[in-house]
Amino acid sequence: MNEIPSKRQILDWIAANPTQTAKRDIAKAFGIKGAARVDLKKLLRSLEAEGHLQKRKKTYRDPEKLPPVSVVQVLPATSTGDLFAKALEWQGDGMEPAILLVMKASDPALGAGDRILARLTEIEGEGYQYEGRLIRRIAANPSQILGVFRQAAEGGRIVPVERSGKEWQVGPNDAGGAKDGELVEAEQAGPKSRMGLPRARVMTRLGDPSAPKAVSLIAIHQHDIPDHFPEDVVHEAEAQRAAGVEGREDLRDMPLVTIDPADARDHDDACYAHEDDAADNPGGHIIWVAIADVAHYVRPNSNLDREARKRGNSTYFPDRVVPMLPDHLSGDLCSLHEDVPRACLAVRMQISAEGVKLGQSFHRGVMKSAASLTYEEVQSAYEGVSISKRAAPLLEPVIKPLYEAYAALVRAREIRQPLELDLPERKIILDEDGQVASVNFRDRLDAHRLIEEFMVLANVAAAEALQAKQVPLLFRVHEEPSPEKLDALRETAQAAGLNLAKGQVLQTRHLNALLTQAEGKDEAELINMSTLRSMTQAYYSPQNFGHFGLALRSYAHFTSPIRRYADLIVHRALIRAHGWGKDGLSAEEEALLDETAQKISDTERRSMVAERDTTDRYLAAYLNERKGSEFTARISGIAKFGVFARLDESGAEGLIPIRTLGREYFHYDKQTNSLLGSETGLLLSLGQVIEVRLSEVIAESGSVAFELLSVEGNALPKSGRKNARPVKRKLGKARKKSDKVKRSVKRKR
């Protein structure tokens, strides 16, 4: 029997022979046979316990080194075209090694995110630690999981942040150093099995899920929103310089002003209005709207353009924004800062005294904002409540003429009758530590409505100008509600004793009439929410199908190219239509308009869902310390499994599970959208005022559960029977009540 080697000798052997690390290989190398193998095994276990080695199946390796053959993930190419990869099997405590991929001419092209099996060679004296050569590409992308890691004796589990997500099991070698309660990003490890929990491997540790500002980070990862710009995109943005006056109209003497929220991150639109001195337009107005000329900096098929198209739009969270463009553009060169020359596309619109647009002309110029004002500042100055130093010199020449032009547009709006929903908008206020300080409802000022009307008018002008010049563009399309959704809305209205006209072509004025009937009543919020839910989702399309909600035949997005790719396409179309340069809409872009429209419609929905999920999680975190508290709420939804309630105080929505409503059986009636207790006759329907107790909060998923205490001021009736079945007499009574409402509505017609 040979002498057992020292620990140092074993480590040196493994370092020199990375492909021969099985216990049998080590024993053979040192001539260890028979019973001496037991001593070798103890020595290897000691090295493993000390952290010098890590066991992978039946082999040992240094945890601070990568195995000679490993799965890696390709990173985005650098500005010099080099491809690096991320090691997916790194278990060391030190800095993760860099892997340069050395490709052969015969190798297939690889892209960012591709997973490959690579042969790794350790390198010294370079800016990277390994060179990798492609063995084969791994075809399928494994499932991605975002959740909270829970430590267990053997590895752990991941509880997904999705409300309906299933748990995943994590092996002891797949935890990636994650700690109990930590937010992690993981992927499926191996094929799914019919038996037991699916297995996952931790890829990224994201920290404490309850930490300040972690809420939006969850949404960003969960919805796969790109939140880091590639280096080549950043370099391209930072190389841009402000556009000069040459070749542009000089609009710097025009007192255009920006009006935005106090916490606005960018300023992409400015406006100015004055009386029209044309003899044939008495009482009319001229309105100017100037928009940042993003197309000058983001050229078709550039790195900036490809990244902007991929993102589709900016995504806004209470604590951060994930912008469509790098900050050098979105926050500087393309932001219309006060008293700074900025390139712009401007539209001059002539309207009559009744607010009818008589014509428009577009201009590519350079402007200089006279002031960066807030909504509250403008409203306060106009009403004479208080006038800031910035607003004072602009009150007579700028602010009052804006309101006069707006008054004319209001008259036109009243005739056009776009949909007039009254839905309060929540605003989550964070403190300096990123915790929710309060949940407020935004005030709707005339200053808000003024800017909205100006932007709508400019968007219409852009669409009509491009149609007149027969240049392709992306329309903003909003189709009318489906007959099924209208029937559901009509039934909700009838149950509330209101009437929605039937048997004629639906127009927004019919819906406005319903909303007016509900105004001031307890059912007002219910009717507004139900009307909103009956609407179709707006989208982008090269074909024009009109905008139902705004009651407009042609509509496009022109006013926010910093944060929406659709607006950038419209800007390029205007540049092409007017022959303003080579940065207009290209033939290649025109051929891809259908694909682009679908892509940016999808990214818009992705952002909407992410923003909504973040709001739900912030509200859940806000309520987390108030478990057991009682609130006034309204029933906002009915389902077979329970009742959804929205709190009056904060607008937070949660579920009252049907199992908590008592022992009796509850019958769900789709026709009346209600739940009826079989024994007590308790009827739960949309819009009812209820009292609830907060019973459960899961901040990571934004889930909130309530316990029902009373309905319309009445305590809940008690049921003595367990698992009672529906009582036909009471169900019939409920339907008879519904039918009575319908007959009453018919007689009123």
VENCOR-V968285 format. One record per pair of residues at least 6 apart in sequence whose ideal C-beta (glycine too) atoms are under 6 Angstrom apart, sorted by the first residue. I is the first residue (numbers start at 1). J is the second residue. D is the distance in Angstrom with one decimal. If there is no record, write none. Layout:
i=(I & I)
j=(J & J)
d=(D & D)
This chain:
i=(1 & 2 & 2 & 4 & 5 & 7 & 13 & 14 & 18 & 19 & 21 & 21 & 21 & 22 & 22 & 27 & 27 & 32 & 44 & 47 & 48 & 53 & 54 & 54 & 54 & 61 & 63 & 63 & 64 & 64 & 66 & 66 & 68 & 69 & 70 & 70 & 71 & 71 & 72 & 72 & 72 & 72 & 73 & 73 & 73 & 74 & 74 & 74 & 74 & 75 & 75 & 76 & 76 & 77 & 79 & 79 & 79 & 83 & 84 & 84 & 85 & 85 & 85 & 90 & 97 & 97 & 98 & 98 & 99 & 99 & 100 & 100 & 101 & 102 & 102 & 107 & 115 & 116 & 116 & 117 & 117 & 118 & 119 & 119 & 120 & 120 & 121 & 122 & 123 & 142 & 142 & 143 & 144 & 145 & 145 & 145 & 145 & 145 & 146 & 146 & 146 & 146 & 147 & 147 & 147 & 147 & 148 & 148 & 148 & 148 & 149 & 149 & 149 & 149 & 149 & 150 & 150 & 151 & 154 & 155 & 155 & 155 & 155 & 156 & 156 & 157 & 157 & 158 & 158 & 158 & 159 & 161 & 161 & 161 & 163 & 163 & 167 & 168 & 168 & 169 & 169 & 170 & 174 & 174 & 175 & 176 & 178 & 178 & 178 & 182 & 183 & 183 & 183 & 184 & 184 & 185 & 185 & 185 & 186 & 186 & 186 & 186 & 187 & 187 & 189 & 189 & 189 & 190 & 192 & 209 & 212 & 212 & 212 & 213 & 213 & 215 & 215 & 215 & 216 & 216 & 216 & 216 & 219 & 219 & 219 & 220 & 223 & 223 & 225 & 225 & 226 & 227 & 229 & 232 & 233 & 233 & 233 & 234 & 236 & 236 & 237 & 237 & 237 & 238 & 240 & 240 & 242 & 243 & 243 & 245 & 248 & 248 & 248 & 249 & 249 & 251 & 251 & 252 & 254 & 255 & 255 & 255 & 256 & 256 & 256 & 256 & 256 & 257 & 257 & 257 & 257 & 258 & 258 & 258 & 258 & 258 & 259 & 259 & 259 & 260 & 262 & 265 & 266 & 266 & 266 & 266 & 267 & 267 & 267 & 268 & 268 & 268 & 269 & 269 & 270 & 270 & 270 & 271 & 271 & 272 & 273 & 273 & 273 & 273 & 273 & 274 & 274 & 276 & 276 & 276 & 283 & 284 & 284 & 285 & 285 & 285 & 286 & 287 & 287 & 288 & 289 & 289 & 289 & 290 & 290 & 290 & 291 & 291 & 292 & 292 & 292 & 293 & 293 & 293 & 294 & 294 & 294 & 295 & 295 & 295 & 295 & 296 & 297 & 298 & 298 & 298 & 299 & 300 & 300 & 308 & 308 & 309 & 311 & 312 & 312 & 312 & 313 & 313 & 313 & 313 & 313 & 313 & 314 & 314 & 314 & 314 & 315 & 315 & 315 & 317 & 318 & 318 & 319 & 319 & 323 & 324 & 330 & 334 & 336 & 336 & 338 & 338 & 338 & 341 & 341 & 343 & 344 & 344 & 345 & 345 & 346 & 346 & 347 & 347 & 347 & 347 & 348 & 349 & 349 & 349 & 349 & 350 & 350 & 351 & 351 & 352 & 353 & 354 & 355 & 355 & 355 & 355 & 356 & 360 & 362 & 364 & 371 & 371 & 375 & 375 & 375 & 377 & 377 & 378 & 378 & 379 & 379 & 380 & 381 & 381 & 381 & 381 & 382 & 382 & 406 & 406 & 409 & 416 & 417 & 417 & 417 & 417 & 418 & 418 & 418 & 419 & 419 & 419 & 420 & 421 & 421 & 422 & 423 & 424 & 425 & 426 & 426 & 427 & 427 & 428 & 428 & 429 & 429 & 431 & 436 & 436 & 436 & 439 & 455 & 458 & 458 & 459 & 459 & 459 & 462 & 462 & 462 & 463 & 463 & 463 & 464 & 466 & 466 & 466 & 469 & 471 & 471 & 471 & 472 & 472 & 473 & 473 & 473 & 474 & 474 & 474 & 474 & 475 & 475 & 475 & 476 & 476 & 476 & 477 & 477 & 477 & 478 & 478 & 478 & 478 & 479 & 479 & 480 & 481 & 481 & 485 & 489 & 489 & 490 & 492 & 493 & 493 & 494 & 494 & 494 & 496 & 498 & 499 & 500 & 501 & 508 & 511 & 518 & 518 & 523 & 526 & 526 & 539 & 540 & 540 & 540 & 540 & 541 & 542 & 542 & 544 & 546 & 547 & 556 & 557 & 557 & 557 & 558 & 558 & 560 & 561 & 561 & 561 & 565 & 566 & 572 & 572 & 573 & 575 & 575 & 576 & 576 & 616 & 617 & 619 & 620 & 620 & 620 & 620 & 621 & 623 & 624 & 624 & 626 & 627 & 629 & 630 & 631 & 631 & 632 & 633 & 633 & 633 & 633 & 633 & 634 & 634 & 635 & 635 & 635 & 635 & 636 & 636 & 637 & 638 & 640 & 641 & 642 & 642 & 642 & 642 & 643 & 643 & 644 & 644 & 645 & 645 & 645 & 646 & 654 & 654 & 654 & 655 & 656 & 656 & 658 & 660 & 662 & 663 & 663 & 664 & 664 & 664 & 664 & 664 & 665 & 665 & 665 & 665 & 666 & 666 & 667 & 667 & 667 & 668 & 672 & 673 & 674 & 674 & 675 & 676 & 676 & 678 & 678 & 678 & 679 & 679 & 679 & 680 & 680 & 681 & 682 & 688 & 688 & 689 & 690 & 691 & 691 & 692 & 692 & 693 & 693 & 695 & 695 & 696 & 697)
j=(36 & 31 & 32 & 39 & 30 & 47 & 29 & 21 & 68 & 68 & 59 & 60 & 61 & 58 & 59 & 37 & 40 & 40 & 60 & 53 & 55 & 60 & 61 & 63 & 91 & 67 & 91 & 92 & 92 & 94 & 87 & 120 & 120 & 119 & 89 & 120 & 88 & 117 & 85 & 87 & 99 & 118 & 86 & 88 & 115 & 85 & 110 & 112 & 114 & 84 & 86 & 112 & 230 & 83 & 231 & 232 & 235 & 101 & 98 & 100 & 99 & 101 & 132 & 96 & 129 & 130 & 128 & 129 & 130 & 132 & 128 & 131 & 132 & 131 & 133 & 134 & 138 & 134 & 137 & 135 & 136 & 132 & 133 & 135 & 130 & 132 & 131 & 130 & 131 & 187 & 188 & 188 & 187 & 158 & 160 & 168 & 186 & 200 & 161 & 185 & 221 & 222 & 158 & 159 & 160 & 161 & 159 & 183 & 209 & 700 & 156 & 158 & 178 & 182 & 184 & 156 & 157 & 180 & 172 & 170 & 171 & 172 & 175 & 170 & 175 & 167 & 169 & 168 & 186 & 200 & 167 & 218 & 700 & 701 & 701 & 703 & 197 & 198 & 200 & 197 & 199 & 200 & 189 & 201 & 202 & 202 & 184 & 202 & 205 & 205 & 206 & 207 & 209 & 202 & 205 & 203 & 204 & 221 & 200 & 201 & 202 & 203 & 201 & 203 & 199 & 200 & 201 & 199 & 198 & 700 & 433 & 434 & 435 & 319 & 434 & 614 & 617 & 618 & 317 & 319 & 320 & 614 & 610 & 613 & 614 & 227 & 606 & 610 & 315 & 322 & 311 & 322 & 326 & 303 & 303 & 304 & 307 & 326 & 303 & 304 & 326 & 328 & 329 & 328 & 297 & 333 & 333 & 296 & 343 & 366 & 364 & 365 & 366 & 363 & 365 & 365 & 367 & 368 & 272 & 272 & 370 & 398 & 270 & 272 & 290 & 367 & 369 & 370 & 371 & 373 & 398 & 267 & 270 & 336 & 369 & 372 & 373 & 378 & 451 & 267 & 374 & 321 & 330 & 331 & 335 & 562 & 335 & 336 & 372 & 292 & 560 & 562 & 291 & 559 & 290 & 336 & 369 & 289 & 454 & 288 & 285 & 287 & 401 & 402 & 405 & 286 & 401 & 284 & 285 & 286 & 353 & 352 & 353 & 351 & 405 & 408 & 350 & 349 & 405 & 348 & 347 & 454 & 458 & 344 & 346 & 367 & 345 & 559 & 334 & 336 & 562 & 343 & 344 & 345 & 334 & 561 & 568 & 571 & 572 & 575 & 583 & 343 & 329 & 304 & 305 & 308 & 583 & 586 & 589 & 324 & 565 & 565 & 324 & 565 & 600 & 603 & 324 & 563 & 564 & 603 & 604 & 607 & 321 & 323 & 324 & 563 & 322 & 607 & 610 & 614 & 428 & 430 & 430 & 434 & 330 & 563 & 562 & 562 & 342 & 369 & 369 & 371 & 372 & 366 & 368 & 366 & 365 & 367 & 364 & 571 & 363 & 365 & 360 & 362 & 458 & 461 & 361 & 357 & 360 & 457 & 461 & 358 & 359 & 357 & 408 & 358 & 408 & 411 & 408 & 409 & 411 & 412 & 412 & 461 & 574 & 580 & 390 & 394 & 445 & 447 & 448 & 388 & 391 & 399 & 447 & 445 & 447 & 386 & 387 & 391 & 395 & 399 & 399 & 403 & 450 & 453 & 453 & 551 & 508 & 509 & 512 & 551 & 508 & 550 & 551 & 508 & 511 & 549 & 512 & 528 & 532 & 528 & 528 & 441 & 442 & 439 & 651 & 440 & 442 & 439 & 618 & 437 & 438 & 437 & 618 & 621 & 622 & 650 & 559 & 558 & 559 & 555 & 556 & 558 & 556 & 558 & 570 & 554 & 555 & 556 & 554 & 473 & 573 & 577 & 577 & 573 & 576 & 577 & 590 & 593 & 556 & 570 & 573 & 540 & 566 & 569 & 597 & 541 & 544 & 556 & 555 & 556 & 557 & 539 & 541 & 545 & 538 & 547 & 548 & 549 & 536 & 545 & 548 & 534 & 535 & 534 & 530 & 534 & 500 & 530 & 500 & 514 & 741 & 742 & 745 & 523 & 517 & 745 & 514 & 510 & 551 & 531 & 524 & 527 & 687 & 686 & 687 & 601 & 566 & 597 & 600 & 601 & 597 & 593 & 594 & 554 & 553 & 555 & 570 & 564 & 566 & 567 & 567 & 570 & 567 & 567 & 568 & 571 & 600 & 600 & 584 & 585 & 585 & 581 & 584 & 584 & 585 & 702 & 702 & 652 & 697 & 699 & 702 & 704 & 699 & 697 & 697 & 699 & 694 & 694 & 694 & 693 & 647 & 692 & 648 & 645 & 646 & 647 & 690 & 692 & 646 & 689 & 643 & 645 & 686 & 688 & 644 & 646 & 644 & 673 & 668 & 658 & 655 & 656 & 657 & 658 & 656 & 684 & 653 & 655 & 656 & 692 & 706 & 653 & 704 & 705 & 706 & 705 & 706 & 708 & 666 & 707 & 719 & 719 & 722 & 677 & 678 & 679 & 719 & 724 & 678 & 724 & 725 & 726 & 675 & 677 & 676 & 726 & 731 & 675 & 738 & 686 & 683 & 685 & 684 & 683 & 734 & 724 & 726 & 727 & 719 & 721 & 724 & 717 & 719 & 730 & 717 & 711 & 712 & 712 & 711 & 709 & 710 & 706 & 708 & 707 & 709 & 705 & 707 & 705 & 704)
d=(4.7 & 4.0 & 5.8 & 5.2 & 5.0 & 5.9 & 5.8 & 5.4 & 4.7 & 5.4 & 4.3 & 5.1 & 5.3 & 5.4 & 4.8 & 5.8 & 5.8 & 5.3 & 5.9 & 4.4 & 5.7 & 4.5 & 6.0 & 4.2 & 5.9 & 5.9 & 4.7 & 5.2 & 4.2 & 6.0 & 5.5 & 5.4 & 5.8 & 5.6 & 5.1 & 5.8 & 4.9 & 5.8 & 3.9 & 5.6 & 5.9 & 5.1 & 4.7 & 5.8 & 5.3 & 5.3 & 4.9 & 5.9 & 4.4 & 4.9 & 5.9 & 4.2 & 4.8 & 5.7 & 5.5 & 4.5 & 5.9 & 4.3 & 5.9 & 5.9 & 4.4 & 5.5 & 5.8 & 5.2 & 3.7 & 5.7 & 3.9 & 5.7 & 4.5 & 4.7 & 4.7 & 5.4 & 5.0 & 5.1 & 5.6 & 5.1 & 4.3 & 5.6 & 5.2 & 4.4 & 5.2 & 3.9 & 4.9 & 5.8 & 4.7 & 5.3 & 4.9 & 5.8 & 5.5 & 4.4 & 3.9 & 4.0 & 5.7 & 5.8 & 5.9 & 5.7 & 4.4 & 5.4 & 5.4 & 5.5 & 5.1 & 5.0 & 4.2 & 5.1 & 4.1 & 5.6 & 4.9 & 5.9 & 5.6 & 5.8 & 5.6 & 5.7 & 4.2 & 5.1 & 4.8 & 5.4 & 4.9 & 3.8 & 5.4 & 4.5 & 4.7 & 4.4 & 5.8 & 4.7 & 5.9 & 5.1 & 5.8 & 4.4 & 5.6 & 5.5 & 5.7 & 5.5 & 5.1 & 5.3 & 4.8 & 5.3 & 5.7 & 5.5 & 3.8 & 4.1 & 5.3 & 5.6 & 5.7 & 4.1 & 5.4 & 3.6 & 5.0 & 4.9 & 5.4 & 5.8 & 4.2 & 6.0 & 4.0 & 4.9 & 5.5 & 5.2 & 4.1 & 5.9 & 4.3 & 6.0 & 4.9 & 5.7 & 5.7 & 5.6 & 4.5 & 5.6 & 4.0 & 5.5 & 4.8 & 5.0 & 5.2 & 2.6 & 5.7 & 4.8 & 4.3 & 5.6 & 4.6 & 5.5 & 3.8 & 5.6 & 5.6 & 5.1 & 4.2 & 5.1 & 4.5 & 5.1 & 5.4 & 4.4 & 5.6 & 5.6 & 5.7 & 4.9 & 5.3 & 5.0 & 4.9 & 5.9 & 4.7 & 5.5 & 4.8 & 5.3 & 3.9 & 4.6 & 5.3 & 5.1 & 5.0 & 5.9 & 5.7 & 5.2 & 3.7 & 5.0 & 5.6 & 4.8 & 5.1 & 5.0 & 3.6 & 4.3 & 4.5 & 4.2 & 5.7 & 5.8 & 4.2 & 5.2 & 4.0 & 4.7 & 5.3 & 5.4 & 5.9 & 5.3 & 4.9 & 5.6 & 5.9 & 4.2 & 4.8 & 5.4 & 5.5 & 5.0 & 5.0 & 5.5 & 5.5 & 5.8 & 4.7 & 5.4 & 5.3 & 5.9 & 4.6 & 5.4 & 5.1 & 4.5 & 6.0 & 4.6 & 5.5 & 4.3 & 5.4 & 5.2 & 4.7 & 5.2 & 5.5 & 5.2 & 5.2 & 4.5 & 5.6 & 4.8 & 4.8 & 5.0 & 3.9 & 5.6 & 5.2 & 3.8 & 5.6 & 5.1 & 3.2 & 5.0 & 5.6 & 5.3 & 4.1 & 5.9 & 5.8 & 4.7 & 5.4 & 5.5 & 5.4 & 5.6 & 4.1 & 4.4 & 4.0 & 5.0 & 5.3 & 5.5 & 4.3 & 5.9 & 5.9 & 3.8 & 5.2 & 5.4 & 5.1 & 3.9 & 5.6 & 4.4 & 5.2 & 6.0 & 5.4 & 5.2 & 5.7 & 4.7 & 5.3 & 6.0 & 5.4 & 4.8 & 5.7 & 5.2 & 5.5 & 5.7 & 4.9 & 5.3 & 4.1 & 2.8 & 5.7 & 5.9 & 5.0 & 5.8 & 5.6 & 5.8 & 5.8 & 4.8 & 4.7 & 3.8 & 4.4 & 4.1 & 5.9 & 5.2 & 4.4 & 5.7 & 5.7 & 5.9 & 4.7 & 5.6 & 5.1 & 5.2 & 5.1 & 5.0 & 5.0 & 5.7 & 4.3 & 5.4 & 5.1 & 5.9 & 5.8 & 4.8 & 5.8 & 5.7 & 4.7 & 5.8 & 5.5 & 5.2 & 5.3 & 5.2 & 5.1 & 5.8 & 4.7 & 5.9 & 5.7 & 4.6 & 5.0 & 5.4 & 5.9 & 5.9 & 5.9 & 5.2 & 3.9 & 4.3 & 4.8 & 3.1 & 5.6 & 4.0 & 5.7 & 4.8 & 5.0 & 6.0 & 5.5 & 4.2 & 5.6 & 5.3 & 5.5 & 5.9 & 4.5 & 4.5 & 4.3 & 5.1 & 4.6 & 4.0 & 5.4 & 5.7 & 5.6 & 5.7 & 4.3 & 6.0 & 4.5 & 5.0 & 5.4 & 4.2 & 5.7 & 6.0 & 5.8 & 4.6 & 4.7 & 4.7 & 5.9 & 4.7 & 5.2 & 5.4 & 5.9 & 5.5 & 5.4 & 4.3 & 4.5 & 6.0 & 4.8 & 5.0 & 5.0 & 5.7 & 5.0 & 4.8 & 4.7 & 4.3 & 5.4 & 5.9 & 4.0 & 4.2 & 4.6 & 5.8 & 5.6 & 5.8 & 5.7 & 5.1 & 5.1 & 3.8 & 5.5 & 4.2 & 5.6 & 3.9 & 5.6 & 4.6 & 5.3 & 5.9 & 4.3 & 5.0 & 5.8 & 4.3 & 5.1 & 6.0 & 5.7 & 5.5 & 4.6 & 4.8 & 5.0 & 5.0 & 5.5 & 5.6 & 4.7 & 5.5 & 4.9 & 5.8 & 5.2 & 5.6 & 4.8 & 4.8 & 4.2 & 4.5 & 4.9 & 4.9 & 5.0 & 5.9 & 4.5 & 4.7 & 6.0 & 4.2 & 5.4 & 4.4 & 4.7 & 4.7 & 4.8 & 5.9 & 5.1 & 5.7 & 5.3 & 4.1 & 4.8 & 5.4 & 4.9 & 5.0 & 4.9 & 5.8 & 4.5 & 3.9 & 5.1 & 5.4 & 3.4 & 4.2 & 5.2 & 4.2 & 5.7 & 5.1 & 5.2 & 4.3 & 6.0 & 5.8 & 5.3 & 4.1 & 5.2 & 5.8 & 4.7 & 4.7 & 5.7 & 4.9 & 5.2 & 4.0 & 4.5 & 5.4 & 5.1 & 5.7 & 5.2 & 4.1 & 4.7 & 6.0 & 3.7 & 3.2 & 4.6 & 3.4 & 4.0 & 4.1 & 5.2 & 4.7 & 4.8 & 5.5 & 4.5 & 5.5 & 4.7 & 5.3 & 5.9 & 5.4 & 5.3 & 5.1 & 4.9 & 5.6 & 4.9 & 4.2 & 5.9 & 4.9 & 5.4 & 5.2 & 5.6 & 5.9 & 5.7 & 5.9 & 5.6 & 4.7 & 5.0 & 4.2 & 3.4 & 5.2 & 4.5 & 5.5 & 5.2 & 5.3 & 4.6 & 4.4 & 4.3 & 5.6 & 5.9 & 5.9 & 5.9 & 5.5 & 5.5 & 4.7 & 3.2 & 5.6 & 5.0 & 5.5 & 4.9 & 5.0 & 5.7 & 5.7 & 4.6 & 5.3 & 4.5 & 5.0 & 5.3 & 4.1 & 3.9 & 4.7 & 4.3 & 4.9 & 5.4 & 5.9 & 4.6 & 5.7 & 4.9 & 4.5 & 5.9 & 5.7 & 4.8 & 5.8 & 5.9 & 4.1 & 4.4 & 5.4 & 5.3 & 4.9 & 4.6 & 5.0 & 4.7 & 5.5 & 4.7 & 3.9 & 5.2 & 5.0 & 5.8 & 5.8 & 5.8 & 5.7 & 5.3 & 4.3 & 4.4 & 3.9 & 5.9 & 4.4 & 5.8 & 5.1 & 4.7 & 3.9 & 5.6)
